[in-house]
Amino acid sequence: MSDAALPTVAEVRAAAEAVKAALDRHLAAVESRIGEEDPAVYAAFNELAAAAEEYDELLYDRYDEVTPFEIPTPEDGVPYTGPAEPAAFSVLIRRDYAVVEPQRLIAQAERVAAHDRDAELGDDGGAAGALGVLFGEYEPDEIASRYKEFGLEEGDSTLWIAASEEAAEPGEWLNSPFGHTDPQDVLHRFDVSSVFDEELDDFEDEEAEEAEEDEDEAAEPGLAPA
């Protein structure tokens, strides 16, 4: 990281103060918890974890140092406390993309608009209008499988299956589609990220290094058997 991109001393100190404040909030939530699954405790835990991670990153970037502790994250995320036999469920999907070839994206949208009177590219004819045309023409799964054709690059993605006691009424949540999901109602979660591949590569590299060390040790001359 270049010196110009280094976090300032003030930013590191502010992050440290945020950790201290998050610690206080977490302790207060634990001391006043209501039952074993108090959502206030989980919220305070997540805030503390985020603050600690931010401080650790800034500390490393600025001083090449790390903290001696790590806030653990439950293997399966927030514990599920929803209905044992859900009568309905919601599927929430987030897929991130980077627009790496805007002209390719726009060209694809122009082809769709040329054959579909209902597909309007917009007055500016830019990437924003192109996205509207393409997602109006293709299903999200098709775009996910053909993203390179549209000048896109895949980022992280996640899929949540959230349980509910009963199906929502038509139009009930349209004003805020993603605002009412409680993490404790998430039955299953599936995440995809290149960071997992990087972690696997690091693990495989470490295993390879250990194997080479073992081979070197085995090849060293020793005492002949009696």
N, C-alpha and C positions, 0 to 999 in steps of 0.2 A: 504494500500500500504506500503511495507517495505521501510525502509530508503534507502536501496541500489537502489530501483527503483525510488526514488524521483527525479524530474527534478532539475537541478542545478540552483543556483541563476542566473548564466549567461544566461541559457536557458530561464528563465522567463523574464529577462531584454531584451533579444533579441526579444522575442515574443511581448513585450510591444513596442519596437522600430518599429517592423513590423506593429503594429496597427497604430502607429503615421504616418508612411509612407503611409499606405493604406488610412488613412483619408485625407492626403494631395492630393493623387492621385484622390480620389473620389471627393473632392471639386473642383479640377482643371477640372475634366471631366464634372461636373455639370456646372461650370462657362462657359465652352466652348462648351456646348452641341449643337448639330445640330438637331432640331426638338424634338418632344416628345418621340420618340422611338430610341434615339441615342444609338447604341450598345456599345459605349465606356462607357456610364454611367452605363449600366447594367454590363459590365465587371468589372468596378471599384467597383460597389456595391458588386458583388460576391467576389471579392478579399478582400474587407473590412470585409464582413461577415465571411470569412474563417479565416482571421487573428485574428478577435475578438474572434472567437470560440476557436482557438488554444491557445490564451493568457488566456482565461477564464479557460480552462482545466488545463493548467500548473499552473496557480495561485492557483487553488483549490487543485491540487495535492501537491504543495509545501507548501502552507500556510493555506490551508483549508478556503480560502476566495473566493468570487465571485465578479464580476464587477456589478455596479449598473445599467447597461444598457444592452439591448439586441438588436442586429441587426435583424429587422423583415425580414422574408422570405415570399414573396407573396404566398398565399394559393395555387395557381395554377402554381407556378414557373414563369419563364420568360413569359411575355405576348406574345401571338401568333400574328405574323404580316405577316404570309404567305398568299398564295392565298385563296380567299374566296371560290372558287370552284376548288380544286386541281385536276389536270388532272392525277396525279400519286402520289404515296406515297411509303415510305420505312418503313419497320418494323425492328427496331433495338432491339436486345435482349441481355441482359447480365445476366448470372446466375453464381453465385459463389458457389464453392464446396470446402470442405476440404477433403483430402485423409486421412481417419482415420484408414482404414485397407488395407494397400498396398498389402498384400498377397492375399486378396480376389479380389482386382482389377486385379492383375496379373493373378490369376487363371481363372477369367472370360475371360480375353483376350486370354489365352492359349486355352480355350475351343473353342473360335471362330476361332483361327488360325488353330486348328486341323481339322476343317471342311471346311476351306476356303483357297484355295491356294493363293489367292490374299492378304490375311491378314497376314502380316509379323510383328511379335512381335519385331523384332530388335535384334541386337547382344547382347545388355546388358540385355534384358528381364526384364527391370525394369518398374516402374510406368509410365514413360514418353512414352515408346513404347506402353504400355498397353492402354493408353488413345487414342492413334492414332488408334489402332485396334478397340476399342469399339465405338468410335465416327464414325469410318468408317462403322461399321456394323449396329448401331442403330441410329434412329432419336433422336435429342436432347430432344424432348418431352417424348420419351420412357425412356431415361436415367433419366429424371427429375421425372418420376413416379416410377422408380425402383432403385433410387440412393442407397438405403441401400444394395441391392443385389450386388452392385459394390464396396462396402466398402467406400462409400462416405457419407458426411454430408452436408446438404443444408446450404447455406449462403444467403445473400441478392440477390434479383433479380429485374430487371426492364425491362419494355417493352415500347419502344417509337414508336409512329406512326408519322413520319415526312412527311409533304406534299411537293410537288414540282410542278413546272409549267408544266413539261413534263417528260416523262420516259427517263431514261439514256440510252445511246447507249450501245450495248453489249461490255463488257470489259472496259467501260469508267472509272469506279471507282475501278477496281480490285487492282490496286497498293496501294490504300489507302482507304479501304472500309468504315472506320469510321471517316475519317478525314475531311469530308465536311458537316457534319451535324450542322446546325445552330439551337441553342435552340429555337429561335424565330419561327422556322418552325415546331415545334413539336405540332401537333394537340392534341394528347392524350398521357398521360403517366400513367403507372400502376406500382407501387412499392410494393414489398413484403419484409418485414424484421421482424425479431423477436423483434426488438426494439419497433415496434408498439404494439405487444402483451404485452410487459413489461409496456408500457405507459398505456394500457388499464387495466392491473392488478393493477397498482398503483392507477388509477382513481377509480376502483371498491373498493379497500381497503379504500381509503379516504371516499367514499360514505358510506361504512359499518361502519366506525368509527363515522361519523357524525350521522348515524342512531342510533347507540348505545348511543351516547351522548344525542340525543333527547329523547330516551326511558328513560334514567336515570333521565333527568330533569322532564319528565312527571310523573315519579314514586315518586318524592320527595313530602313529605307531604306539603299541603298548607292550606289556609283558607277554611273552609267549606262554601258552598254557603249559602247566606241568605235565 
